[in-house]
Amino acid sequence: MKFHADAGGLPDASHRASLELFQSHVAPVLRREVPGPPFVRDPVLPTQPLTQESVHV
């Protein structure tokens, strides 16, 4: 899930107020309700050693 914090033409004060509302009211609910990613973030290593023939550029 991604969120974009672009001001979208809002004046600075309104943009800041919007971000503060998100941080104080929405983000805590998302952290509590949305489970973590269903995958491990460890790097995936090839099962076979890479050779010149197996690399397609």
N, C-alpha and C positions, 0 to 999 in steps of 0.2 A: 504494500500500500504506500503510495507516494502522495505527498502534499506539496503544493507550490505556494510560496509566500510572496509572490509578485504583488506589488502595490496596485496594479491594474488601474492606475490613474487616480487613486485616492490621495488626498493630502497626507503628508507625513504623520500628523497627529492621529488621523482616522486609521491609517494603516497600522500604526503602533498599537492603538487601542484594540483593533481587530486581532492582532497577533497575541496581545495579552489576554484577551477573552478566550481565544483558542487554547492558549497555554494553561489557563486556570480552570476552564470548564470542560473542554472537549478532550484534550490530550490525556488527562487522568482516566477518563472513562475508557478511551481507546486502549490505554495500557492495561487496564484491568480486564476488559471484555474480549480483546482480540488476542488469541493465543500466539505464541511465538512461531517462527517459521517451522514448517514440518520437515526441514532438512538440516543436516549437519553442515556447518560452514567450513569444514576442513577442505583443503584442496584435493581435487581428484587427480590421482596419478595414473599414468598409463599402465596397463597390465603387462604389456610387452615393451621391451626397450625400443626406443625410437631408432630407426635406421634411415639412411638417406632415401631408400626406396619407399618407406612408409610415410614420408612427409610429402604432402601435396601442397605446393605453393601456388 
